[in-house]
Amino acid sequence: MLGLTIVAAVGAVALAGIGFSGSYTALRDLGFTHGFGTFSYAFPIGVDAGIVALLAMDLHLIRKGTPWPMLRLLAHGFTAATIYFNAASAGPPLANPTGTAMHAVIPIMFVAVVEAVRRLVIRVTRIAAGHQRDGVPLHRWILAPGPSFAMYRRMRLRGIDSYQQAVSLEREHTVYEVMLERDHGKNLKNVPADLLLPLMMKKFGLSVEEALALPQEADERARLRAERAAEFEKDAAVRAEQRAAELEITRLRTAGRVETAGYEVGAETATARAHATARTLAAGREAEAAERLDHASEELAAAATEQEAADARLRTAETAKAAAEAEQAAAETRERTAETEARTAADERAAEEDREAAQVARLRTAETAKRAAETEEAAAEAGRRTAEAERDTAAAKQARAEHEQAEAEALRRGAEARGHAAEIELRAVEVEDEAKLTPAARATRKVARMILAAGGNPESVLLQTIADALDVSIGTASQRRTEATELLASGYRPAVQLHV
C-alpha cells in the first residue's frame, strides 16, 4: 500500500503538471486568436487555478460545517469550459474530431487528478461525515429509472447516507411485507397496528427492527416518566416531612424557651416576694418584741422603786416600834396608844407584803412578756426558715423547668433523629431502586432497617409492627423478620451501602 501510494502521488503530480502545461499552451494560443493580447498569458492560469481554488474552498467550508454546493457546481462549470476551450483550440470540433479529442484529453486528465485529490482529502480527514452521501449508481438509473428515483428521493428526504443502507432497508421492508401477507393474507386490514408499523414508518427511513421497537420504546418512556413522577412525589413528601419536622423542632424550642422564661420569672418573683414577706414579718416581730421588752423593763424598774420605798417604810416602822416600846416603859397611859400604833404598823406591814406580792406578780408578768418576745423571735426565725423553704421551692421549680427544657431538647433530637432516619430510608429505597430488587427483597431490607433502628435485637420488633408496616399477614411478617435477621448476620448495613 505504501508503494501504491507513492506511485499514485507521483503519477498524480505528473499528470497534473502535464495536463496543466498542455491546457496552458492551448488556452494561451486561443486567447491570442480571440484578441486577448497579453492577457492571454494569465487567462489559462485563471481558469485552471480557479478550478483548484473553488474545490479547495469547498473542502474548507465542509470542514467548518457550512458546505455550499454552488462552489462544486462552479468548479464543474469551469472544468467543462476548460475542456471546451482546449477542444476549440484545434479548430471547429466537427471539422477536426481527432485534434479536438487530443486537445480535450489533456484538461480531462488535469480535472480528473484534481477530483481524485479532493476525494482523497475528504477520505483522509473524514470531514465529509454527515455531509457527503453515496449516490444511486448509474447502472441502476439505466436499468430501473423509476425505482431509482424513488430510492434517491427517500435517501435525500430521510438523510440516508449509504446506498447499501438504502438497498438493505428496501429489501428488509419487502421481505417483511411478504411475511405479513403469508401470515395474514393479501388484505392487511386485520393485521395489528403494531405489526404494520414497519410499513408505515418505511417513508421515514426506519428499519423493521427500529419500527417494531417503537411501542416498547414508548412504553419504556412512559414507565420512566411515571418513575420520575413517583420519585418527584416521594422527594416532595420527604421534603414536606423534613419541613414539618423543622417547624415542630422550632416550635418546641420556642415553647421551651417561653416556658423556661416563665419559670425563671415566677421563681424570681416568688423568691423576691418571700424575701420581702420574711423581712416584713421579721421587722414587725422584732419591733413588737423590742416594744414589749421596753415595757417590761419599765415595769421592772417601777417594781424595784416600790420595793425600795417599802423597805424604807419597814425600817421606819421598826424604829417607831422601838420608840413605842421605850415610851411604854415611861408612860403606861400611852400603852394603848402604842398598841394601837403597833396594830396600825402591823396593818401597814401586811399592806406592804401585799404590795411586795403584787411586785412579784409584776416581775412574773414581765418575765412572761420576755418569754413571749422570745417566742415571737422564734416565730420570726420560723418565718425566715419558711422563706428559705420557699426559695428552695422556687429552686425546685427552676430545676423542673430545666428538666422540661431538657425534655424539649430530647424531643428535638428525637425529631432530628427521625428526620435522619427518614433520609437514610429514602437513600436506601433509592439504592434498592437502582439495584432493581424484588418486592420481597425490599421488604426484607426494610425489616432489617427496623431491627437496626430498634437496637439490633430482632425480638424487639413485634410481628404485628412488621405486618402493619409491610401490610402483610403475621406469617409473612415472621418470615420477613427471619430473612432480615439472616441478612443482618451476613453483614448488611444501610449506611455502608449508601456510602458505596
C-alpha positions in Angstrom: 0.0 0.0 0.0 2.9 2.3 0.7 4.3 1.6 -2.8 0.8 2.2 -4.4 0.5 5.5 -2.5 3.9 6.7 -3.7 3.1 5.7 -7.3 -0.3 7.4 -7.2 1.2 10.5 -5.7 4.0 10.8 -8.2 1.6 9.9 -11.1 -1.0 12.5 -10.0 1.7 15.2 -9.8 3.0 14.3 -13.2 -0.5 14.1 -14.8 -1.5 17.4 -13.2 1.7 19.0 -14.5 1.3 17.6 -18.0 -2.4 18.5 -18.1 -1.8 22.0 -16.8 1.1 22.7 -19.2 -0.9 21.4 -22.2 -4.0 23.3 -21.2 -2.0 26.4 -20.6 -0.5 26.3 -24.1 -3.8 25.6 -25.8 -5.7 28.3 -23.9 -2.9 30.9 -24.4 -3.0 30.4 -28.1 -6.8 30.5 -28.1 -6.6 33.8 -26.2 -4.3 35.4 -28.8 -6.6 34.1 -31.6 -9.6 35.8 -30.0 -7.8 39.1 -29.3 -6.9 38.8 -25.6 -3.5 40.1 -26.3 -1.0 39.9 -23.4 -3.9 38.8 -21.1 -3.7 35.5 -22.9 -0.7 34.6 -20.7 -2.9 34.9 -17.5 -6.1 33.6 -18.8 -5.1 29.8 -18.7 -3.9 30.3 -15.1 -7.1 32.0 -14.1 -9.3 29.2 -15.5 -7.2 26.2 -14.2 -6.3 27.8 -10.9 -10.0 28.8 -10.4 -11.0 25.1 -10.6 -8.4 24.2 -7.8 -9.4 27.3 -5.7 -13.1 26.5 -5.9 -12.6 22.8 -4.9 -10.2 23.8 -2.1 -12.7 26.3 -0.7 -15.5 23.7 -1.0 -13.3 21.4 1.2 -12.7 24.2 3.7 -16.4 25.0 4.1 -17.2 21.3 4.5 -14.7 21.1 7.3 -16.2 24.2 9.0 -19.6 22.6 8.9 -21.0 25.2 6.4 -21.0 23.4 3.0 -22.1 25.4 -0.1 -22.8 23.1 -3.1 -22.6 26.1 -5.5 -18.9 26.0 -5.3 -18.7 22.5 -6.7 -21.2 23.5 -9.5 -19.0 26.4 -10.4 -15.9 24.2 -10.3 -17.6 21.7 -12.6 -18.6 24.6 -14.9 -15.0 25.8 -15.1 -14.0 22.2 -15.8 -16.5 22.0 -18.7 -15.3 25.4 -20.0 -11.6 24.5 -20.0 -12.4 21.2 -21.8 -14.4 23.1 -24.4 -11.7 25.8 -24.8 -9.0 23.1 -25.3 -11.1 21.3 -27.8 -11.8 24.6 -29.7 -8.1 25.4 -29.9 -7.8 22.8 -32.6 -10.5 24.4 -34.8 -14.2 23.6 -35.2 -14.9 20.4 -33.3 -16.7 18.7 -36.1 -14.2 19.8 -38.7 -11.2 18.0 -37.0 -12.6 15.4 -34.5 -9.1 13.9 -33.8 -7.5 17.2 -32.9 -10.5 18.1 -30.8 -10.2 14.9 -28.9 -6.4 15.2 -28.4 -6.8 18.7 -27.0 -9.7 17.6 -24.7 -7.7 14.7 -23.2 -5.2 17.0 -21.5 -7.6 19.1 -19.5 -9.7 16.0 -18.7 -6.6 14.4 -17.1 -6.0 17.6 -15.1 -9.5 17.8 -13.8 -9.5 14.0 -13.0 -6.4 14.5 -10.9 -7.9 17.4 -9.1 -11.1 15.5 -8.3 -9.1 12.5 -7.2 -7.1 14.7 -4.8 -10.4 16.2 -3.5 -11.8 12.7 -2.8 -8.5 11.7 -1.1 -8.6 14.7 1.2 -12.2 14.0 2.1 -11.4 10.4 3.0 -8.2 11.0 4.9 -9.5 13.9 7.0 -13.0 12.4 7.4 -14.5 15.9 7.0 -17.4 14.6 4.8 -19.1 12.7 7.7 -22.8 13.8 7.7 -22.4 15.8 4.5 -21.2 13.5 1.8 -23.5 10.8 0.6 -23.3 7.8 -1.7 -25.5 8.4 -4.7 -27.6 5.9 -6.7 -25.2 4.2 -9.2 -25.5 5.0 -12.8 -26.3 1.4 -13.8 -29.4 1.4 -11.6 -30.6 4.6 -13.2 -30.3 3.0 -16.6 -31.8 -0.4 -15.6 -34.6 0.9 -13.3 -35.1 4.7 -13.5 -38.5 4.8 -11.6 -37.4 2.9 -8.5 -34.0 4.6 -8.7 -35.7 8.0 -8.5 -37.9 6.8 -5.6 -34.8 5.5 -3.7 -32.9 8.7 -4.5 -35.8 10.7 -3.1 -36.0 8.6 0.1 -32.2 8.9 0.6 -32.3 12.7 0.3 -35.5 13.2 2.3 -34.7 10.9 5.2 -30.9 11.6 5.4 -29.8 8.1 4.4 -26.1 8.5 3.5 -25.2 5.0 2.2 -26.6 3.5 -0.9 -26.0 0.0 0.5 -28.0 1.0 3.6 -30.9 2.2 1.3 -30.9 -1.1 -0.6 -30.8 -3.1 2.7 -33.7 -1.2 4.1 -35.8 -1.7 0.9 -35.0 -5.4 0.9 -35.9 -5.7 4.6 -39.2 -3.9 4.2 -40.1 -6.0 1.1 -39.4 -9.3 2.9 -41.4 -8.1 6.0 -44.4 -7.2 3.8 -44.2 -10.6 2.1 -44.1 -12.4 5.5 -47.1 -10.4 6.7 -49.1 -11.4 3.5 -48.1 -15.0 4.1 -49.3 -14.9 7.7 -52.4 -12.7 7.3 -53.3 -12.8 3.6 -53.2 -10.1 1.0 -55.7 -7.9 2.9 -53.6 -6.3 5.7 -56.6 -4.5 7.3 -56.9 -7.2 10.1 -53.2 -7.0 10.9 -52.5 -5.5 14.4 -51.3 -1.9 14.3 -48.0 -2.7 16.0 -47.1 -5.2 13.1 -48.0 -2.5 10.5 -45.6 0.0 12.0 -42.6 -1.1 9.8 -44.6 -0.4 6.6 -46.0 2.9 8.0 -42.5 4.0 9.1 -40.8 3.0 5.9 -41.2 6.5 4.4 -39.3 7.9 7.4 -36.2 5.7 6.8 -36.7 3.3 9.8 -35.7 -0.3 9.6 -38.1 -3.1 10.5 -36.4 -3.7 13.9 -36.5 0.1 14.7 -40.2 0.3 13.8 -41.2 -2.8 15.8 -39.2 -1.4 18.8 -41.2 1.8 18.8 -44.1 0.5 21.1 -41.6 -0.9 23.6 -39.6 2.4 23.5 -42.9 4.3 24.0 -43.8 2.1 26.9 -40.3 2.4 28.4 -40.5 6.2 28.1 -43.9 6.2 29.8 -42.6 4.0 32.5 -39.6 6.3 33.0 -41.9 9.3 33.2 -44.1 7.5 35.8 -41.0 6.6 37.8 -39.7 10.2 37.6 -43.1 11.5 38.7 -43.2 8.9 41.6 -39.7 9.9 42.6 -40.6 13.6 42.5 -43.7 13.0 44.6 -41.6 10.9 47.0 -39.0 13.6 47.2 -41.7 16.2 47.7 -43.2 14.1 50.5 -39.8 13.7 52.2 -39.1 17.4 51.9 -42.5 18.2 53.4 -41.8 15.9 56.3 -38.5 17.5 56.8 -40.0 20.9 56.8 -42.7 19.8 59.2 -40.0 18.3 61.5 -38.0 21.5 61.4 -41.1 23.6 62.1 -42.0 21.2 65.0 -38.4 21.5 66.4 -38.6 25.3 66.1 -42.0 25.3 67.9 -40.7 23.1 70.6 -37.6 25.2 71.1 -39.7 28.4 71.3 -42.2 26.8 73.7 -39.3 25.5 75.8 -37.7 28.9 75.9 -41.0 30.6 76.8 -41.8 28.1 79.5 -38.3 28.3 80.9 -38.5 32.1 81.0 -41.9 31.8 82.7 -40.5 29.5 85.3 -37.5 31.8 85.8 -39.6 34.9 86.2 -42.0 33.0 88.5 -39.2 31.7 90.6 -37.6 35.2 90.8 -40.9 36.8 91.7 -41.7 34.1 94.4 -38.2 34.5 95.8 -38.5 38.3 96.0 -42.0 38.0 97.5 -40.8 35.5 100.1 -37.8 37.7 101.0 -39.9 40.8 101.3 -42.5 38.9 103.4 -39.9 37.4 105.6 -38.2 40.8 106.1 -41.5 42.5 106.8 -42.6 39.8 109.4 -39.2 39.8 111.0 -39.1 43.6 111.2 -42.6 43.7 112.7 -41.9 40.9 115.2 -38.6 42.5 116.2 -40.2 45.9 116.7 -43.1 44.3 118.7 -40.6 42.3 120.8 -38.5 45.4 121.5 -41.6 47.3 122.5 -42.7 44.6 124.9 -39.1 44.3 126.3 -39.0 48.0 126.9 -42.4 47.9 128.6 -41.3 45.0 130.8 -38.1 46.8 131.7 -40.1 49.9 132.7 -42.4 47.7 134.9 -39.3 46.1 136.5 -37.8 49.5 137.3 -41.1 50.7 138.8 -41.4 47.5 140.9 -37.8 48.0 142.1 -38.6 51.6 143.2 -41.7 50.5 145.1 -39.6 47.7 146.8 -37.1 50.3 148.0 -39.9 52.5 149.3 -41.4 49.5 151.1 -38.1 48.7 152.7 -37.8 52.3 153.8 -41.2 52.2 155.4 -40.4 48.9 157.1 -37.4 50.4 158.7 -39.4 53.4 159.8 -42.0 51.1 161.3 -39.3 49.2 163.2 -37.9 52.5 164.6 -41.4 53.6 165.6 -41.9 50.2 167.3 -38.7 50.7 169.3 -39.8 54.2 170.2 -43.2 52.8 171.3 -41.6 50.2 173.5 -39.4 52.8 175.0 -42.3 55.1 175.6 -44.3 52.2 177.1 -41.9 51.9 179.9 -42.1 55.7 180.5 -45.8 56.0 180.3 -48.4 53.3 180.8 -51.0 55.7 179.7 -49.6 55.7 176.3 -49.6 51.9 176.1 -52.9 51.6 174.5 -51.9 54.3 172.0 -48.7 52.4 171.3 -50.6 49.2 170.9 -52.9 50.9 168.5 -50.0 52.3 166.6 -48.5 48.8 166.6 -51.6 47.4 165.2 -51.5 50.2 162.6 -47.9 49.3 161.8 -48.9 45.6 161.5 -51.6 46.6 159.1 -49.1 48.6 157.2 -46.7 45.7 157.1 -49.5 43.5 155.8 -50.2 46.1 153.2 -46.5 46.2 152.4 -46.4 42.4 152.0 -49.4 42.7 149.7 -47.5 45.3 147.7 -44.5 43.0 147.6 -46.6 40.1 146.3 -48.0 42.5 143.7 -44.5 43.4 142.7 -43.5 39.8 142.4 -46.6 39.3 140.2 -45.5 42.2 138.0 -42.0 40.7 137.8 -43.5 37.4 136.7 -45.6 39.2 134.2 -42.5 40.9 132.8 -40.8 37.6 132.6 -43.8 36.2 130.8 -43.6 39.1 128.3 -40.0 38.4 127.8 -40.7 34.8 127.1 -43.4 36.0 124.7 -40.8 38.2 122.9 -38.5 35.2 122.7 -41.4 33.2 121.3 -42.0 35.9 118.7 -38.3 35.8 117.8 -38.7 32.1 117.3 -41.7 32.7 115.1 -39.6 35.2 113.1 -36.9 32.6 112.8 -39.6 30.2 111.6 -40.7 32.8 109.1 -37.1 33.0 107.9 -37.0 29.3 107.6 -40.3 29.4 105.7 -38.8 31.9 103.3 -35.8 29.7 102.8 -38.2 26.8 102.2 -40.0 29.0 99.6 -36.6 29.7 98.0 -35.9 26.0 97.9 -39.3 25.5 96.3 -38.5 28.2 93.7 -35.2 26.4 93.0 -37.0 23.1 92.7 -39.4 24.8 90.2 -36.4 26.2 88.3 -34.9 22.7 88.3 -38.2 21.3 87.0 -38.1 24.0 84.2 -34.6 23.0 83.3 -35.7 19.3 83.3 -38.6 20.2 81.0 -36.3 22.2 78.7 -34.0 19.1 78.6 -37.1 17.0 77.7 -37.9 19.5 74.9 -34.3 19.3 73.7 -34.6 15.5 73.8 -37.8 15.8 71.7 -35.9 18.0 69.2 -33.1 15.5 69.0 -35.6 12.8 68.5 -37.2 14.7 65.7 -33.8 15.2 64.1 -33.1 11.5 64.5 -36.4 10.7 62.9 -35.6 13.1 60.0 -32.1 11.5 59.7 -33.8 8.0 59.7 -36.2 9.2 57.1 -33.3 10.4 54.9 -31.5 7.1 55.4 -34.7 5.2 54.5 -35.1 7.4 51.4 -31.5 6.8 50.3 -31.9 3.0 51.0 -35.0 3.0 48.8 -33.1 4.8 46.0 -30.3 2.3 46.3 -32.8 -0.6 46.1 -34.5 1.1 43.1 -31.1 1.3 41.3 -30.4 -2.3 42.2 -33.9 -3.3 40.8 -34.6 -5.6 43.8 -37.8 -7.6 44.1 -40.6 -6.5 46.4 -39.7 -9.4 48.8 -36.0 -8.3 48.9 -37.1 -4.7 49.5 -39.4 -5.8 52.4 -36.6 -7.9 53.9 -34.2 -4.9 53.8 -36.9 -2.6 55.3 -37.4 -5.0 58.2 -33.6 -5.2 58.6 -33.5 -1.4 58.9 -36.4 -1.6 61.5 -34.3 -4.1 63.6 -31.2 -1.8 63.4 -33.3 1.2 64.5 -34.6 -0.9 67.5 -31.0 -1.6 68.6 -30.2 -4.7 66.6 -32.4 -7.2 68.5 -34.9 -8.9 66.1 -37.2 -9.9 69.0 -37.7 -6.2 70.0 -39.6 -5.6 66.7 -43.0 -7.1 67.1 -44.5 -9.2 64.3 -47.7 -7.0 64.4 -45.5 -3.9 63.8 -43.8 -5.6 60.8 -47.2 -6.7 59.5 -48.6 -3.2 59.8 -45.5 -1.6 58.1 -45.5 -4.1 55.2 -49.3 -4.6 55.0 -48.9 -8.4 55.1 -50.0 -11.3 57.3 -48.4 -12.3 60.6 -46.9 -15.5 59.0 -45.3 -13.4 56.2 -44.1 -10.9 58.8 -42.4 -13.7 60.7 -40.7 -14.9 57.5 -39.5 -11.4 56.7 -38.1 -11.0 60.2 -36.2 -14.3 59.9 -34.8 -13.3 56.5 -33.9 -9.8 57.8 -32.0 -11.5 60.7 -30.1 -13.6 58.3 -29.4 -10.6 56.1 -28.0 -8.6 59.1 -25.9 -11.6 60.1 -24.4 -11.6 56.6 -23.2 -8.0 57.1 -25.9 -5.9 55.6 -25.7 -2.2 56.8 -27.7 0.6 55.0 -25.1 3.2 55.8 -22.3 1.2 54.2 -24.4 0.6 51.1 -25.2 4.3 50.8 -21.5 5.2 51.1 -20.7 2.7 48.3 
